[in-house]
Amino acid sequence: MKKIFGLVASLTAIAGVCAGVLAYVNSLTADPIAKMLVKKTFESAEAVMPAGVSNVEKDDATGIFLGKNEAGEVIGYAVDGTDAGGYGGDIKLMVGFEEDKKTVVRYRTLLAAETPGLGMKLNTPEFADQFGGMAALSLAVKKDGGEIDAITSATITSRAVCRAIANAASKLSQH
């Protein structure tokens, strides 16, 4: 019984030290990680804006990025859209829209844990470029009666991308 108590005490002490080290490392890295995420989000918003945008600003009240031309007029938008139906979980995209708030310019992936070599082809130009100029709320893969060519062997991912873009458009239309 003494031996078991000694082992339990040792394991508890080791677990406590490990937890303390992890908490310390987390406190050191949390702020830099948050700053990197903000930077990546802003860079993605700039990348998906339509041609002619010279200044990108974030509306803190809505979280929507506004793309302005030289005259200060809003000519594009960037909105994040998420869908939980990806093969590997959530797919989060930054989607650029034309001034009409309906037409997709392009998207960039913020978060995806899809199968490497299959679902992660959502980042390839062959797949992503077909969304440009499309009406966001009517997107669907050909298998579902739409115009989007699904990624071979990754229809679930392709559908999730369509829904994430539609979710971004819906979010934009509410503001």
GICOR-V154252 format. One record per pair of residues at least 24 apart in sequence whose C-alpha atoms are under 7 Angstrom apart, sorted by the first residue. I is the first residue (numbers start at 1). J is the second residue. Records with the same first field share a line. If there is no record, write none. Layout:
I->J  J
This chain:
44->94  108
45->78  94
48->78  95  96  105  106  107  108
49->76  77  78  96  97  105
50->76  98  105
75->99
79->168  172
80->168
81->164  165  167  168
82->164  167
83->160  163  164
85->160
86->156  157  160
87->114  156  157
88->113  114  115
89->113
92->164
93->164
95->165  168
101->172  173
102->135  136  169
103->133  134  135  136
104->131  132  133  134  135  136
105->132  133
106->131  132
118->153  154
119->154  157
121->151
127->151
136->165  166  169
137->166  169
